[in-house]
Every structure is written in C-alpha cells, then in structure tokens.
C-alpha cells in the first residue's frame, strides 16, 4: 500500500466531501478526475462520505463504494472519514487545504462551517450552493469573517460553447445571445411528474440555474438591475403534475424569456426538460435571424465522450459531455487555493446569490404570466 496522499508545494490538499456511489455520484467523478492527474494543482488526500461509511454501507451502492475505497486507499493513499471532524489537521502550516463539497444542497451551510473549522482556505460548492438566498448570504458572511474564499461549480461559465458565442457576439454589433439548455425527459405526465418531485426546488433553481449564473456573470443581471422580462408564451409551458408520492407539483417543463437590464444589456434563455441531449448558445441579428450557433457536445466533445464511455461503462452520461469543463473549474479553483492565482471566469458566491435571487424573482412572475 502506498503512503498517505500528501500535496506537493504547488498543489492544494483536497478534502472531497460527498463521494456518492461510483458511476453515479458527482463526487465520485470529481475523485476519478483528480486521481487521474487531470487537475495538476489538486491532490486528493481525503474523502468524507457519511452515508456509505455509515447507514448506507450495506444498502444499494455500498459494496461498489467499499471496492472504490479499498482501491483508492491502496493505489493512491486516499484517507476516508465518516465526518469532516475526523479529518486530521493539515500536515504543515504551509499546506493549502481545499474543500470540495459535493453533497446535498441542504447540508451545504453546515458543511461550510465544518470545512472552515477543518482549516480549509478555499471552498468549492456545487450549484446552487444553498436552498435559499438568505442562507447563501449567511454563508458569504461566515466565509468572509474567516478569510475563506468560496468558488461555485457553475461549469457552464467556462464552457466552450458559451465562450465561442460570447466572442462572436462581441464582434457583431447589434447581436443578441440566447442560451439554450435541454434535457432528455419523456414528454409524459409520469416522466415529468417524477422530475418535478425529484427537483422540487423548481426548474429555475435547478436546471436553468446555470444559465442564470451566466446572466449574472456576463450580463450584469441582478434583481435590482432588471428593466423588463418578456416571456415567450408560445414556447413556455407550466404544468401541475403528480409525482411518484401522489403529491402534486407545479413547475415549468419548458420556458423561454428575454431579460433587458437597466444598464442596457439584453439576453435570452430557453430551457426544455424534453428538448434532447444537446445544449447550445445562439447569436442572432436585430431581426432574430440566426448568425451563429455552437453546441455542447460538439464533434471534439463527442470523440472524448466515446473514450470516456469505454473507460467508465454505465456512468451518468452527463459526466462525459461536461468532462473538460469539470476539469477546468477544479483546476482553476485548486490553483487559486495553492498559489493565489485568480480563478478566471469561475463563479463566486456573489454570482450564486445573484442567480438564486433572480430564480426566486422570476418563478412567480412567469407562473402568473402562463396561468
């Protein structure tokens, strides 16, 4: 067995909180990317997994997790813990410790506090960061008081298709950008009802929150800066459907809207739960004629997806299409932690607050428009 994993002087010591089940958990995919050396500034040293090291050990996914634990301990020296309080102190005062929190959103406020207590100087939070804007604001204050930086896993901020559309639009006066997010649910009451129940926070706080983060990051969209919202009623649809529990849920199955800001920017978002497996950004002229489109995945991405499907058969398909972006975000955050270098285009907690605030503002407004 190799010695316990320790970072070099140019690496962050990573504590991954919430690994989940191999092939299914986002935390697991973060782990295999770091263990595969894809993020050179990140050294995965500790994994905190309360469920599979506790009550879930003998349930579904338990044996697969135990196998992954044994392999990564043996080959990489990763240490496993049931809670953050069990993680040993940093090996030296110069060690830069990064917490990558990939658990349930509802647990994030508590896990942030524990990560600060465990000596982490940077915290990577998966979207949307917390269930409510108020909690995000409290977390921002707590981190600021402890001189801890929070970075958000809004990976579309660094996506190739977003970057290429923004670059084209910047060179094209009078152009308009539309960000399109699609998913692959069946357009049936049963499929959408299950989706509505599982993602009970609602479409704008879940599926479309990445697009709202783009709007906050690159188009100055905040609740206070919104001049107008125009909902495309022909495209958009809001339904009330029964989930598997028998309880009814009201949510959007598809939406399209355009926001104009008080500072003169204009941008559109389209999200469709049954729209397919391709998301894209489109640039149109003043008359709405399409001038440019870049999709995810593109041909280069598809080639990478084929390689990853063979490497990790049965894993969640969305891991593969977004694989390069997960690497980019982790590497930039790890480099920030290890060296202090600015994490370019990575969403901050202020962006998370703006995006979630806009989601809370738009949801009732749009439901009323579509009633």
Secondary structure, 3 states (H helix, E strand, C coil): CCCCCCCCCCCEEEEEECCCCCCCCHHHHHHHHHHCCCCCCEEEEEEECCCCCCCCCCCCCHHHHHHHHHHHHHHHCCEEECCHHHCCCCCCCCCCEEEEECCCHHHHHHHHHHHHHCCEEEEEECCCCCCCHHHHHHHHHHHHHCCCEEEECCHHHHCHHHHHHHHHHHCCCCCEEEEEEECCCCCCHHHHHHHHHHCCCCHHHCCCHHHHHHHHHHCCCCHHHEEEEEECCCCCEEEEEECCCCCEEEEEEEEEEEEEECCCCEEEEEEECCCCCCEEEEEECCCCCEEEEEEECCHHHHHHHHHHHHHCCCCCHHHHHCHHHHHHHHHHHHHHHHHCCCCCCCCEHHHHHHHHHHHHHHHHHHHHHHC
